[in-house]
Amino acid sequence: MIRTNKRYPEPGKFTSREFERRVARACTLMTRDALDAILVTSETNVE
């Protein structure tokens, strides 16, 4: 028997609204990661 997670339905079984929400969240996370990378690489080396 395959267990399913009620919060996250099986791939291909979510609505278009859920898909749009996931895409928006992924874009937000990628933007945060990109900003974090910029902040880390732009810090000056203090010795």
PyMOL commands that set and color helices and strands:
alter all, ss='L'
color gray80, all
select helices_A, chain A and resi 16-42
alter helices_A, ss='H'
color red, helices_A
deselect
rebuild
show_as cartoon
